[in-house]
Amino acid sequence: MTIGMEREVAGPAAGSRPVIGAGIGPGTGRGAGIGTGTELEAGARRTRPSRARTAERRRMLGEFIRSRRERTTPEAVGLPPGPRRRTPGLRREEVAMLGGIGITWYTWLEQGRSVNVSAQVLLSVVRVLGMDDVERAHVFTLAELSDPEHLVLPPLVAPGIQVMLDQLDPLPAVVVGPRWEILAGNRAYRGMIGDYTQLPEPARNLMWLYFVDPEWQYLSEDWADTARKMVAKLRSATAADAGDPDREALLQRLRAASPVFRELWEHQDVQGMNGHLKTVRHREAGDLDVEVLHLLAGDQRGTRVTVYTPRDEETRARMARLLEIAPRSLAHLAHLAEPVRTVA
């Protein structure tokens, strides 16, 4: 697994207001240090549209839809079984009739021919053939279309994940959801950032804590630069779930609570979720020079396991202290997460 790296260095003194739009180093791209995406890492390559690639996707889409048609019985869609059939499952004309689409168009779709496929028409085919959520996602991926009614499931943390996190002690580790919510963490992580379990769910959020908890300006060696990158990463993730009410509620609270966040959000910067090098300044354990790794958590889109690994033996020894000290109380931040009241 290859993890992209970026170095976070020297930041503002604790309690000082970060300077937005500060200078950037070479090779970091335009606009507040966010990369432009024009430079590729070693070994990376871009895939470009081609007739062969498009034809292969159409072929795969047609074959998959045909396989599901052949598995769908007339009884499953409310049709009489009728006389003996020459082909298994539904006939093409039956799928077209039930989906309200043309038989010629549907035939060409199964044959992988060049036809214009809209999301709504494809959704009709998916419904007629009774596809489950995984099959449905596969169809829309092959068609290179967004599902207009895609299912958004709340991220879940299996018991085995918590066992893994606990086994990683004294390396701080946390499971973070697609909206940067803290879903689970180990003892070392609570020792590093504070006891987030004291907070109500809306406040158990890394993005929220980073902008409303003044202590983070001390913990993060370069608070202002990291703030820019975090907001850019949040905006990148927003594209996948545009209009999600929980994400919109988080954005509303952040804009109301933090002028810095509000200014950074207006920059429209985007950035990927890369691993990076950083220094966490802990008042009791000391400076922790770490490599931050992000690991995808199964098939839950946007959910990741973040692990802070020591870059030297001194940091490894200091991490052991995180298990001995009492986690910093965060109870005083609970009231800040109350919903923003709007005046009609």
C-alpha positions in Angstrom: 0.0 0.0 0.0 1.4 3.4 -1.0 0.6 6.3 1.3 1.1 9.9 0.0 3.2 12.1 2.4 3.2 15.7 3.2 5.1 17.4 6.0 3.4 19.8 8.5 5.9 22.1 10.2 6.1 25.1 12.5 2.8 26.8 13.3 1.3 29.6 15.3 1.6 30.1 19.0 -1.2 28.8 21.2 -4.1 31.1 21.3 -3.1 33.2 18.3 -5.4 33.7 15.3 -4.2 31.8 12.3 -3.3 33.8 9.2 -5.4 32.8 6.2 -3.7 33.0 2.8 -0.2 32.8 4.1 2.6 31.9 1.7 3.1 28.4 0.4 6.1 26.3 -0.2 7.4 25.1 -3.6 5.4 22.3 -5.3 2.3 22.7 -3.0 0.1 24.2 -5.7 -2.1 27.3 -5.8 -4.5 28.7 -3.3 -3.5 28.3 0.3 -1.2 25.3 -0.2 -3.7 23.0 -1.8 -2.4 20.9 -4.6 -3.7 21.4 -8.2 -3.6 17.8 -9.2 -1.3 18.5 -12.1 1.7 16.7 -10.6 1.6 12.9 -10.4 3.4 10.7 -7.8 6.0 8.3 -9.1 4.4 5.3 -10.7 1.0 7.0 -11.0 -0.8 7.3 -14.3 -4.0 8.8 -15.6 -6.6 6.8 -17.4 -8.3 8.5 -20.4 -11.5 7.8 -22.1 -11.2 5.5 -25.2 -13.5 3.8 -27.5 -12.2 0.4 -26.4 -12.8 1.2 -22.7 -16.3 2.6 -23.3 -17.2 -0.5 -25.4 -15.9 -2.8 -22.7 -18.0 -1.1 -20.1 -21.1 -1.3 -22.3 -20.5 -5.0 -22.9 -20.1 -5.7 -19.1 -23.2 -3.7 -18.3 -25.3 -5.5 -20.9 -24.1 -9.0 -19.8 -24.8 -8.2 -16.1 -28.3 -6.9 -16.8 -29.0 -9.9 -19.0 -27.9 -12.2 -16.2 -30.3 -10.6 -13.8 -33.1 -10.8 -16.3 -32.6 -14.5 -16.7 -32.7 -15.0 -13.0 -36.0 -13.1 -12.5 -39.1 -15.2 -12.8 -42.4 -13.9 -14.1 -44.0 -14.7 -10.7 -41.5 -12.4 -9.0 -42.8 -9.4 -11.0 -46.5 -10.3 -10.9 -46.8 -11.9 -14.3 -48.4 -15.3 -15.0 -45.9 -18.1 -15.8 -47.6 -18.7 -19.1 -46.6 -21.5 -21.6 -43.2 -23.1 -21.6 -40.5 -20.5 -22.2 -37.5 -21.0 -24.5 -35.3 -18.8 -22.3 -35.0 -18.7 -18.5 -36.4 -15.7 -16.6 -38.2 -12.8 -18.1 -38.3 -12.0 -21.8 -36.8 -8.7 -23.0 -40.2 -7.4 -24.1 -41.5 -8.0 -20.5 -38.7 -6.0 -18.9 -39.3 -3.2 -21.4 -43.0 -3.2 -20.8 -42.7 -3.3 -17.0 -40.0 -0.5 -17.1 -41.9 1.7 -19.5 -39.0 1.7 -22.0 -38.7 0.7 -25.7 -37.9 -2.9 -26.6 -35.4 -1.9 -29.2 -33.5 0.4 -26.7 -33.5 -2.3 -24.1 -32.3 -5.0 -26.5 -29.4 -2.7 -27.6 -28.6 -2.1 -23.9 -28.2 -5.8 -23.3 -26.2 -6.2 -26.5 -23.7 -3.6 -25.3 -24.5 -1.3 -28.3 -24.0 2.4 -28.2 -27.2 3.8 -26.6 -27.8 6.9 -24.5 -28.5 5.7 -20.9 -30.1 8.1 -18.4 -30.0 7.5 -14.7 -33.8 7.4 -14.5 -34.3 4.9 -17.2 -31.5 2.7 -15.8 -33.3 3.0 -12.4 -36.4 1.6 -14.0 -34.5 -1.5 -15.2 -32.9 -2.0 -11.8 -36.3 -1.9 -10.1 -38.0 -4.3 -12.6 -35.2 -6.8 -12.1 -35.3 -6.5 -8.3 -31.6 -5.8 -7.9 -30.2 -5.4 -4.4 -28.1 -2.4 -3.3 -24.7 -4.0 -4.3 -26.1 -5.0 -7.7 -27.6 -1.6 -8.2 -24.3 0.2 -7.3 -22.5 -2.1 -9.8 -24.9 -1.2 -12.6 -24.5 2.5 -12.1 -20.7 2.2 -11.8 -20.6 0.4 -15.2 -22.8 3.0 -16.7 -20.7 5.8 -15.2 -23.7 7.4 -13.8 -24.7 8.7 -10.4 -27.6 6.8 -8.7 -30.3 9.4 -8.2 -31.6 7.5 -5.2 -28.4 6.0 -3.8 -28.7 4.6 -0.3 -26.8 6.4 2.5 -26.3 4.1 5.4 -25.0 5.2 8.8 -21.4 4.1 9.3 -21.1 1.2 11.7 -18.2 0.0 13.8 -18.1 -3.8 14.2 -17.0 -5.1 17.6 -13.9 -6.6 16.0 -12.8 -3.1 14.9 -12.8 -1.9 18.5 -10.7 -5.0 19.5 -8.2 -4.0 16.8 -8.0 -0.4 18.0 -7.4 -1.6 21.6 -4.6 -3.9 20.4 -2.9 -1.0 18.7 -2.4 0.8 22.1 -0.1 2.7 22.7 -0.4 3.8 19.1 -3.3 6.3 18.9 -6.0 5.0 16.5 -9.5 6.2 15.7 -12.3 5.3 13.3 -13.6 8.4 11.5 -16.8 8.6 9.5 -17.5 10.3 6.2 -18.5 13.5 7.9 -15.4 13.4 10.2 -17.4 12.0 13.1 -15.5 10.0 15.7 -17.0 6.5 15.7 -14.5 4.7 17.9 -11.0 5.2 19.3 -8.5 3.6 21.7 -7.2 4.7 25.0 -4.1 6.2 23.5 -6.2 8.3 21.2 -8.3 9.7 24.0 -5.1 10.4 25.9 -3.8 12.4 23.0 -6.8 14.5 22.1 -9.1 14.3 25.1 -12.1 12.3 26.3 -14.5 12.8 23.4 -16.9 10.3 25.0 -18.0 13.1 27.3 -19.5 14.9 24.3 -22.9 14.5 22.6 -22.8 12.9 19.2 -22.9 16.2 17.2 -19.7 17.3 19.0 -17.9 14.0 18.5 -16.4 15.3 15.3 -12.8 15.9 14.4 -13.6 18.9 12.2 -15.7 20.4 14.9 -13.2 20.0 17.6 -10.4 21.3 15.5 -12.1 24.6 15.0 -13.9 25.1 18.3 -11.4 23.7 20.9 -8.6 26.2 21.5 -6.3 23.5 22.7 -6.0 22.2 19.1 -4.0 25.3 18.3 -1.4 23.9 20.6 -1.7 20.2 19.8 -1.3 20.9 16.0 2.2 22.2 15.3 1.0 24.0 12.2 -2.7 24.7 13.0 -3.4 27.2 10.1 -1.9 25.0 7.4 -3.6 21.9 8.7 -6.9 23.8 8.9 -6.7 24.6 5.2 -6.0 21.0 4.3 -8.8 19.7 6.5 -11.4 22.0 5.0 -10.2 21.1 1.5 -10.6 17.4 2.3 -14.1 18.0 3.7 -15.2 19.8 0.6 -13.8 17.0 -1.6 -15.8 14.4 0.4 -19.0 16.6 0.2 -19.2 16.0 -3.6 -20.1 12.3 -3.0 -23.1 13.1 -0.8 -24.2 16.6 -1.9 -27.2 17.7 0.0 -26.8 15.2 2.8 -28.7 16.7 5.8 -26.2 15.6 8.4 -23.3 17.1 6.5 -25.3 20.3 5.9 -26.0 20.6 9.6 -22.3 20.2 10.4 -21.4 22.9 7.9 -24.0 25.2 9.3 -22.6 24.7 12.9 -19.0 25.2 11.7 -19.8 28.4 9.8 -21.7 29.8 12.7 -19.0 28.9 15.3 -15.7 29.6 13.4 -15.0 32.7 11.2 -11.8 30.9 10.2 -13.7 27.9 8.9 -16.2 30.1 7.2 -13.4 31.9 5.3 -11.6 28.7 4.4 -14.8 27.1 3.1 -15.3 30.0 0.7 -12.0 29.3 -0.9 -13.4 26.2 -2.7 -10.2 24.3 -2.3 -10.2 20.4 -2.5 -7.7 17.8 -1.5 -7.5 14.0 -1.2 -7.2 12.0 2.0 -3.5 11.4 2.0 -1.3 10.1 4.8 1.2 12.6 6.1 3.9 13.4 8.6 3.2 15.7 11.5 4.1 16.7 15.1 1.5 16.5 17.8 2.5 18.7 20.8 1.1 17.1 23.9 1.4 19.1 27.1 2.1 16.1 29.3 3.5 13.4 27.0 5.7 15.8 25.0 6.1 16.2 21.2 5.0 13.2 19.2 6.6 13.0 15.7 4.2 10.7 13.9 3.3 9.3 10.5 -0.5 9.5 10.0 -1.9 6.6 8.0 -5.5 6.4 6.7 -6.9 2.9 6.0 -10.3 2.4 4.4 -12.8 0.6 6.6 -14.3 -2.1 4.5 -17.0 -1.1 2.0 -18.3 1.8 4.1 -17.7 4.8 1.8 -15.7 7.6 3.4 -15.1 5.7 6.7 -11.4 5.3 7.6 -9.2 4.0 10.3 -6.5 6.6 11.2 -3.4 5.4 13.0 -0.6 7.6 14.4 2.7 5.6 14.1 5.9 6.8 15.9 8.7 8.0 13.7 11.4 7.5 16.3 12.0 5.7 19.6 11.5 8.8 21.7 8.0 9.3 20.3 7.3 5.6 20.9 8.2 6.0 24.5 6.1 9.1 24.9 3.1 7.3 23.4 3.3 4.9 26.2 2.7 7.8 28.6 -0.7 8.4 26.8 -2.0 5.3 28.5 -0.9 6.5 32.0 -2.2 10.1 32.0 -5.9 11.0 32.5 -7.5 12.1 29.2 -8.2 15.8 29.0 -11.8 16.7 29.8 -13.9 18.0 26.9 -17.2 18.4 28.8 -16.9 22.2 28.6 -17.4 22.0 24.8 -20.7 20.1 24.9 -22.9 23.2 24.8 -21.2 24.5 21.7 -22.7 21.6 19.6 -26.3 22.7 20.1 -28.2 23.2 16.7 -27.9 26.6 15.1 -31.2 28.4 15.5 -32.4 30.3 12.4 -34.8 33.2 12.5 -37.6 33.0 10.0 
